[in-house]
Amino acid sequence: MIAALAAAGALAVPLGAAALAGAEPTGTVTAAGAAAAVGQELPVQEVEGRAPVALPTDGGVYVGWRLRADDPADIVFHVYRDGERITKRPVTGATNLVDPDGGKDSTYRVAEVTRGVQTWATPEVTPLAASQRDVPIQRPAGGTTPDGVAYTYSANDASVADLDGGGDYELIVKWDPSNAKDNSQSGYTGNVYLDAYKLNGTRLWRIDLGRNIRAGAHYTQFLAYDFDSSGDAEVMVKTADGTVSGTGRVIGSASADHRNSAGYVLAGPEYLTVFDGNTGAEADTVSYTPPRGNVGSWGDTYGNRVDRFLAGVAYLDGSRPSAVFTRGYYTRTVLAAYDYSGGELTRRWVFDSDSAGSQYRGQGNHQLSVADVDGDRRDEIVFGSMTIDDNGSALYNTGLGHGDALHVGDLDPARSGLEVFAVHESPASNGNRAATFRDARTGAVLWSASGTSDTGRGTAADIDASSPGAEAWNSGASPTGGLRSVSGRVLSSSPPVANFVTWWDGDTQREITDHTSNTPTVSEWNGSGLNRLETFSGTSTNNGTKATPALQADIMGDWREELIYRTSDSSALRIFSTSHPTDKVLPSLMDDRQYRLAVAWQNVAYNQPPHPSYFIGN
């Protein structure tokens, strides 16, 4: 009977007393009951399904699947191997198990039980090889710049969204040429490409941003999200003359070349374009706000500060997603919010430091964060040292100045609301504060780490189980304070590297994600140093010493995060999932609005790890 129903793709079996034998008694907190108690759910669930994963382990086969934030409180699960049920008791807790009798040829399927009725919750899956899944990608051909310099391509930042409305995530990847530049560096660059792939490697489209979009971390910030709530996502990005859509249509003038002899693009029209996620077709294009205007008004005349761009997705009205695209943060700062509906982009509001006040100049970071910091169910833009309210006005300004990294989350669960941990580039101008731990609602500094020069890195996460709440640490030229607790107490004078942090093993502390000679690693903080858990040979990190993955997000299995890296030859994106079992019960992190929006802006400038709206840890 089970096999026949499996072949038909459906299972709906009322369970009798025998099938429910051993089930938890009424009143037990089940997985879904715990899920409903935490987080700020998305207004609309983005993807369906349980995203099952089966991974080989020394003890058999690890099987994990997604718990949803909106699951009924009485839901339980059963797991089948090769058509036979292997769970003697329903799974009522964490949505994973290790099957000691499983092998590489086993086939698994998960069923869910609600109100005594069992239905298939997943398709059949077989174990992946070595806890990884390769998505083949198609590397663009290299080229030669006008001054005769050859270049090649490597896969760089990535994002995920349901582009075709099929209920699963697709991957969007940015291809960077080997001559990509920081804005402070002169020289020609190759074109930037955006590709979209299904997880089986089928390429949906390729967008060529063209010669008039320079390559580098600060130029192209792409957003992949279902902006019109139609069920399939769009991709939004800054474009220019010569950008070619996924269907071959040229935006603006195909022949225009606005590059100057130093390789900068300081003339010509600038656009913001929405592309259809399924086909890559141009859906709508508007002029980019703000225009560059006088290059010198942004802080220099050669083209560095004028082209510092950021972007993010925010639920500014609490129910519909808007896009926020920005320009400038060293001096003049402008944020513009857009809605996309009915095939058209409309501007919601603009914040401009030229009109809002000179006190808002120079407060932005090399990234931003999006969170509901004031508890009104509408998102704010945490723009470095200032925060912009959902209506486009300034919520507050700390005046602490520009920095390279910030983290927003419920870092101190003993306090009401969210906190911000940020590092600062110019401590001499803010009272010698190299890093600050702040109230996200008001900007009030709760404690700070002193320093006298540029502090380039900083991270906040619960990595130490002996200390309640998250820990925060910074690195740079002259920081002090080491690893600190949420109260500011120094826990260690030798903190780990301040790059990415990842939920990887079975506990609720995050692990340290870094690299050794560009090979990604995951390690656990032991209170005084690191214990290596994983080395992902054959793959490479991105963005130099920042050692970032192409993407980190919870897209498969239970609530632990996937790490996605390019293979060393950029022939594939390799998705790594953890095979560590856990007894911790949490819903998919992607069901939490703040976490999902952080995945959308993760590719922006100096990539930072996503944080949910609620505390996970000790």
Summary of the structure (lengths in Angstrom):
residues: 618
radius of gyration: 24.1
end to end distance: 45.5
largest distance: 79.0
contacts: 2237
relative contact order: 0.12
helix: 7%
strand: 37%
